[in-house]
Amino acid sequence: MRIAICEDDVVQARVIELYLRKMTGKYRIEEIAIYTSGEGLYRAVNQKNRFDFYLLDIDLPGISGIELGTILRKEDSDASLVFITDYPQYVTQAFGLESAQYLLKPVKSKIFMHTMSRLFDAYERLYVTYVLENERQLRLQIKDIISIEFYYGDIIITAFTGVHKFRINVKQEKARLETMQFLKTHQGYYVNPNHIEKICSDRIYCANDICIPISSRQRKKLLADFHQYFSK
């Protein structure tokens, strides 16, 4: 996850950054960037420097947090907005932007951790983020992924948005796929059960005419996992 903090009070910004860094042991936070003005963050977004979470002080000099949130929501409807304010009366304006949450200053550690943990958990149920070469990021909605193949240290992701191939830590990624409830069909193949259209003796047919092999060793467990997934 990539997180932007927009706060003109540098001390408050560093406190929030410290809270977030304490959460990196549980959550995959790849970047925390601090901006002291709405204009600075706006320029970064215009340069395609996108984030998954925006923590915005409402009372900013120049462009306000509410105005900035409106722009960010238009640029990226999937991003989460968290508003931070001294003034509870601004909260209703934040809700008008379908913000993920709001926090009142001074931001307390326990409240912050609880709020952000809930948001991060919800995010991780919907999205998966990969760090590519040159620190570029690929963010995909899990529901859009059809199948995944591993081939000599590469991962090949077939999604409704296209096919993505890049280097990855295969062992670590296979463990993560199991937590995301992808089904293993073969030594190097995984499939999103929601896109399975037909299961044959040696292959699976998925959406977009995707065909995935099934190994004889994996078939029994695959069928059991498939039925268990849809019986929940």
C-alpha positions as a Markdown table, in Angstrom:
| # | Residue | x | y | z |
|---|---|---|---|---|
| 1 | Met | 0.0 | 0.0 | 0.0 |
| 2 | Arg | 1.1 | 3.6 | -0.7 |
| 3 | Ile | 0.0 | 6.3 | 1.7 |
| 4 | Ala | 0.1 | 10.1 | 1.3 |
| 5 | Ile | -0.1 | 12.4 | 4.3 |
| 6 | Cys | -1.1 | 16.0 | 3.5 |
| 7 | Glu | -0.6 | 18.0 | 6.7 |
| 8 | Asp | 0.9 | 21.5 | 7.1 |
| 9 | Asp | 1.7 | 20.9 | 10.7 |
| 10 | Val | 5.0 | 19.0 | 10.3 |
| 11 | Val | 5.0 | 17.7 | 13.9 |
| 12 | Gln | 1.5 | 16.2 | 13.5 |
| 13 | Ala | 2.5 | 14.7 | 10.1 |
| 14 | Arg | 5.5 | 13.0 | 11.7 |
| 15 | Val | 3.4 | 11.6 | 14.5 |
| 16 | Ile | 1.0 | 10.1 | 11.9 |
| 17 | Glu | 3.9 | 8.7 | 10.0 |
| 18 | Leu | 5.3 | 7.1 | 13.2 |
| 19 | Tyr | 1.9 | 5.5 | 13.8 |
| 20 | Leu | 1.9 | 4.1 | 10.3 |
| 21 | Arg | 5.4 | 2.7 | 10.6 |
| 22 | Lys | 4.4 | 0.8 | 13.7 |
| 23 | Met | 1.8 | -1.0 | 11.5 |
| 24 | Thr | 4.3 | -2.1 | 8.8 |
| 25 | Gly | 4.9 | -5.4 | 10.6 |
| 26 | Lys | 1.3 | -6.5 | 10.0 |
| 27 | Tyr | 0.5 | -4.6 | 6.7 |
| 28 | Arg | 2.4 | -4.3 | 3.5 |
| 29 | Ile | 3.0 | -0.5 | 3.5 |
| 30 | Glu | 5.5 | 0.2 | 0.7 |
| 31 | Glu | 5.6 | 4.0 | 0.9 |
| 32 | Ile | 4.6 | 6.8 | 3.2 |
| 33 | Ala | 4.9 | 10.3 | 1.6 |
| 34 | Ile | 4.4 | 13.6 | 3.4 |
| 35 | Tyr | 3.1 | 16.7 | 1.7 |
| 36 | Thr | 2.8 | 20.0 | 3.6 |
| 37 | Ser | 0.3 | 21.6 | 1.1 |
| 38 | Gly | -2.6 | 20.5 | -1.0 |
| 39 | Glu | -0.9 | 22.0 | -4.1 |
| 40 | Gly | 2.1 | 19.8 | -3.5 |
| 41 | Leu | 0.1 | 16.6 | -3.4 |
| 42 | Tyr | -2.0 | 17.7 | -6.3 |
| 43 | Arg | 1.1 | 18.2 | -8.4 |
| 44 | Ala | 2.3 | 14.7 | -7.5 |
| 45 | Val | -1.0 | 13.2 | -8.5 |
| 46 | Asn | -0.9 | 15.1 | -11.8 |
| 47 | Gln | 2.5 | 13.4 | -12.4 |
| 48 | Lys | 0.8 | 10.0 | -12.0 |
| 49 | Asn | 2.1 | 9.5 | -8.5 |
| 50 | Arg | -1.0 | 7.8 | -7.2 |
| 51 | Phe | -1.6 | 6.5 | -3.7 |
| 52 | Asp | -4.0 | 4.0 | -2.1 |
| 53 | Phe | -4.8 | 6.1 | 0.9 |
| 54 | Tyr | -4.8 | 9.8 | 1.3 |
| 55 | Leu | -4.7 | 11.2 | 4.9 |
| 56 | Leu | -5.8 | 14.9 | 4.5 |
| 57 | Asp | -5.8 | 17.7 | 6.9 |
| 58 | Ile | -9.0 | 19.7 | 6.2 |
| 59 | Asp | -7.7 | 23.1 | 7.3 |
| 60 | Leu | -4.8 | 23.5 | 4.8 |
| 61 | Pro | -3.4 | 26.8 | 3.5 |
| 62 | Gly | -4.5 | 27.4 | -0.1 |
| 63 | Ile | -6.5 | 24.5 | -1.4 |
| 64 | Ser | -8.4 | 22.9 | 1.5 |
| 65 | Gly | -8.5 | 19.3 | 2.3 |
| 66 | Ile | -12.2 | 19.1 | 1.2 |
| 67 | Glu | -11.4 | 20.7 | -2.1 |
| 68 | Leu | -8.4 | 18.4 | -2.5 |
| 69 | Gly | -10.5 | 15.4 | -1.6 |
| 70 | Thr | -13.0 | 16.3 | -4.3 |
| 71 | Ile | -10.2 | 16.4 | -6.9 |
| 72 | Leu | -8.7 | 13.1 | -5.8 |
| 73 | Arg | -12.0 | 11.4 | -5.8 |
| 74 | Lys | -12.5 | 12.4 | -9.5 |
| 75 | Glu | -8.9 | 11.3 | -10.3 |
| 76 | Asp | -9.2 | 7.9 | -8.5 |
| 77 | Ser | -12.6 | 6.7 | -7.4 |
| 78 | Asp | -11.1 | 3.7 | -5.7 |
| 79 | Ala | -8.7 | 5.5 | -3.4 |
| 80 | Ser | -9.5 | 5.9 | 0.3 |
| 81 | Leu | -9.8 | 9.3 | 1.8 |
| 82 | Val | -9.2 | 9.9 | 5.5 |
| 83 | Phe | -9.8 | 13.4 | 6.7 |
| 84 | Ile | -8.1 | 14.9 | 9.8 |
| 85 | Thr | -9.4 | 18.0 | 11.5 |
| 86 | Asp | -9.6 | 20.2 | 14.6 |
| 87 | Tyr | -13.2 | 21.1 | 13.7 |
| 88 | Pro | -16.0 | 18.5 | 14.1 |
| 89 | Gln | -18.3 | 20.7 | 12.0 |
| 90 | Tyr | -16.3 | 19.9 | 8.9 |
| 91 | Val | -17.1 | 16.2 | 9.2 |
| 92 | Thr | -20.4 | 16.4 | 7.3 |
| 93 | Gln | -18.6 | 17.9 | 4.3 |
| 94 | Ala | -16.1 | 15.0 | 4.4 |
| 95 | Phe | -19.0 | 12.5 | 4.4 |
| 96 | Gly | -20.3 | 14.2 | 1.3 |
| 97 | Leu | -17.2 | 12.9 | -0.5 |
| 98 | Glu | -17.8 | 9.3 | 0.6 |
| 99 | Ser | -14.6 | 9.5 | 2.7 |
| 100 | Ala | -13.4 | 6.3 | 4.3 |
| 101 | Gln | -13.2 | 7.9 | 7.7 |
| 102 | Tyr | -12.3 | 11.0 | 9.7 |
| 103 | Leu | -10.1 | 11.6 | 12.7 |
| 104 | Leu | -10.1 | 14.5 | 15.2 |
| 105 | Lys | -6.9 | 16.2 | 16.3 |
| 106 | Pro | -4.9 | 15.6 | 18.3 |
| 107 | Val | -4.8 | 12.1 | 16.7 |
| 108 | Lys | -4.4 | 9.5 | 19.4 |
| 109 | Ser | -2.4 | 6.4 | 18.8 |
| 110 | Lys | -5.1 | 3.9 | 19.9 |
| 111 | Ile | -7.9 | 5.5 | 17.9 |
| 112 | Phe | -5.6 | 5.9 | 14.8 |
| 113 | Met | -4.4 | 2.2 | 14.9 |
| 114 | His | -8.0 | 0.9 | 15.3 |
| 115 | Thr | -9.3 | 3.1 | 12.4 |
| 116 | Met | -6.5 | 2.4 | 10.0 |
| 117 | Ser | -6.5 | -1.4 | 10.8 |
| 118 | Arg | -10.1 | -1.6 | 9.8 |
| 119 | Leu | -9.5 | 0.3 | 6.6 |
| 120 | Phe | -6.4 | -1.7 | 5.7 |
| 121 | Asp | -8.2 | -5.0 | 6.4 |
| 122 | Ala | -11.0 | -3.9 | 4.1 |
| 123 | Tyr | -8.5 | -2.8 | 1.4 |
| 124 | Glu | -6.6 | -6.1 | 1.5 |
| 125 | Arg | -9.8 | -8.1 | 1.0 |
| 126 | Leu | -10.4 | -6.1 | -2.3 |
| 127 | Tyr | -7.0 | -5.3 | -3.7 |
| 128 | Val | -3.6 | -6.8 | -4.3 |
| 129 | Thr | -0.6 | -4.6 | -5.0 |
| 130 | Tyr | 2.7 | -5.6 | -6.6 |
| 131 | Val | 5.9 | -3.6 | -6.6 |
| 132 | Leu | 7.5 | -3.8 | -10.1 |
| 133 | Glu | 10.9 | -2.7 | -11.5 |
| 134 | Asn | 11.9 | 1.0 | -10.8 |
| 135 | Glu | 9.5 | 0.9 | -7.8 |
| 136 | Arg | 6.5 | 1.1 | -10.1 |
| 137 | Gln | 3.3 | -0.4 | -8.7 |
| 138 | Leu | 0.6 | -2.6 | -10.1 |
| 139 | Arg | -2.7 | -2.6 | -8.2 |
| 140 | Leu | -5.4 | -5.0 | -9.2 |
| 141 | Gln | -8.8 | -5.7 | -7.8 |
| 142 | Ile | -8.8 | -9.4 | -6.7 |
| 143 | Lys | -12.2 | -9.9 | -8.3 |
| 144 | Asp | -10.7 | -8.9 | -11.7 |
| 145 | Ile | -8.0 | -11.6 | -11.6 |
| 146 | Ile | -8.9 | -14.8 | -13.5 |
| 147 | Ser | -5.8 | -16.9 | -13.1 |
| 148 | Ile | -2.1 | -16.9 | -12.0 |
| 149 | Glu | 0.8 | -18.9 | -13.4 |
| 150 | Phe | 4.4 | -19.1 | -12.0 |
| 151 | Tyr | 7.1 | -19.8 | -14.5 |
| 152 | Tyr | 10.8 | -19.8 | -13.5 |
| 153 | Gly | 10.6 | -16.9 | -11.0 |
| 154 | Asp | 8.0 | -15.0 | -13.0 |
| 155 | Ile | 4.4 | -14.5 | -12.2 |
| 156 | Ile | 1.9 | -14.2 | -15.1 |
| 157 | Ile | -1.4 | -12.7 | -14.0 |
| 158 | Thr | -4.4 | -13.0 | -16.4 |
| 159 | Ala | -7.0 | -10.5 | -15.5 |
| 160 | Phe | -9.9 | -8.7 | -17.2 |
| 161 | Thr | -7.7 | -5.7 | -17.4 |
| 162 | Gly | -5.0 | -7.6 | -19.3 |
| 163 | Val | -2.0 | -9.9 | -18.8 |
| 164 | His | 0.8 | -8.9 | -16.5 |
| 165 | Lys | 4.2 | -10.6 | -16.2 |
| 166 | Phe | 7.1 | -9.8 | -13.9 |
| 167 | Arg | 9.6 | -11.2 | -11.4 |
| 168 | Ile | 8.5 | -12.1 | -7.9 |
| 169 | Asn | 9.2 | -14.1 | -4.8 |
| 170 | Val | 7.3 | -17.2 | -5.8 |
| 171 | Lys | 7.2 | -18.9 | -2.4 |
| 172 | Gln | 5.9 | -15.8 | -0.7 |
| 173 | Glu | 3.3 | -15.1 | -3.4 |
| 174 | Lys | 2.0 | -18.7 | -3.3 |
| 175 | Ala | 1.4 | -18.3 | 0.4 |
| 176 | Arg | -0.5 | -15.1 | -0.1 |
| 177 | Leu | -2.7 | -16.6 | -2.8 |
| 178 | Glu | -3.9 | -19.2 | -0.4 |
| 179 | Thr | -5.0 | -16.5 | 2.0 |
| 180 | Met | -6.9 | -14.8 | -0.9 |
| 181 | Gln | -8.7 | -18.2 | -1.5 |
| 182 | Phe | -7.3 | -18.8 | -5.0 |
| 183 | Leu | -7.5 | -22.5 | -5.8 |
| 184 | Lys | -4.3 | -24.4 | -6.8 |
| 185 | Thr | -4.8 | -26.5 | -10.0 |
| 186 | His | -1.3 | -27.5 | -10.7 |
| 187 | Gln | 2.2 | -27.0 | -9.4 |
| 188 | Gly | 2.4 | -23.5 | -10.9 |
| 189 | Tyr | -1.2 | -22.6 | -11.6 |
| 190 | Tyr | -3.9 | -20.9 | -9.4 |
| 191 | Val | -7.4 | -19.8 | -10.4 |
| 192 | Asn | -10.0 | -17.4 | -9.0 |
| 193 | Pro | -12.9 | -19.7 | -8.1 |
| 194 | Asn | -15.4 | -17.0 | -9.0 |
| 195 | His | -14.4 | -17.2 | -12.7 |
| 196 | Ile | -14.5 | -20.9 | -13.1 |
| 197 | Glu | -17.1 | -21.9 | -15.8 |
| 198 | Lys | -16.4 | -25.6 | -16.2 |
| 199 | Ile | -14.2 | -28.3 | -14.5 |
| 200 | Cys | -13.1 | -31.2 | -16.7 |
| 201 | Ser | -10.9 | -34.2 | -15.9 |
| 202 | Asp | -7.6 | -32.5 | -16.8 |
| 203 | Arg | -8.4 | -28.8 | -17.2 |
| 204 | Ile | -10.6 | -25.9 | -16.1 |
| 205 | Tyr | -12.4 | -23.4 | -18.3 |
| 206 | Cys | -12.6 | -19.9 | -17.0 |
| 207 | Ala | -14.0 | -16.5 | -18.1 |
| 208 | Asn | -12.5 | -15.0 | -21.3 |
| 209 | Asp | -11.9 | -18.5 | -22.7 |
| 210 | Ile | -9.0 | -19.1 | -20.3 |
| 211 | Cys | -8.0 | -22.8 | -20.0 |
| 212 | Ile | -6.0 | -23.9 | -17.0 |
| 213 | Pro | -4.4 | -27.4 | -16.6 |
| 214 | Ile | -5.3 | -29.7 | -13.6 |
| 215 | Ser | -2.7 | -32.2 | -12.3 |
| 216 | Ser | -3.9 | -35.6 | -11.3 |
| 217 | Arg | -2.3 | -35.1 | -7.9 |
| 218 | Gln | -4.2 | -31.9 | -7.3 |
| 219 | Arg | -7.6 | -32.7 | -8.8 |
| 220 | Lys | -9.2 | -34.3 | -5.6 |
| 221 | Lys | -8.2 | -31.4 | -3.4 |
| 222 | Leu | -9.2 | -28.9 | -6.0 |
| 223 | Leu | -12.7 | -30.2 | -6.2 |
| 224 | Ala | -13.0 | -30.3 | -2.4 |
| 225 | Asp | -11.8 | -26.7 | -2.1 |
| 226 | Phe | -14.1 | -25.6 | -4.9 |
| 227 | His | -17.2 | -27.1 | -3.3 |
| 228 | Gln | -16.1 | -25.8 | 0.2 |
| 229 | Tyr | -15.7 | -22.2 | -1.2 |
| 230 | Phe | -19.2 | -22.0 | -2.6 |
| 231 | Ser | -20.8 | -23.8 | 0.4 |
| 232 | Lys | -19.9 | -20.9 | 2.7 |
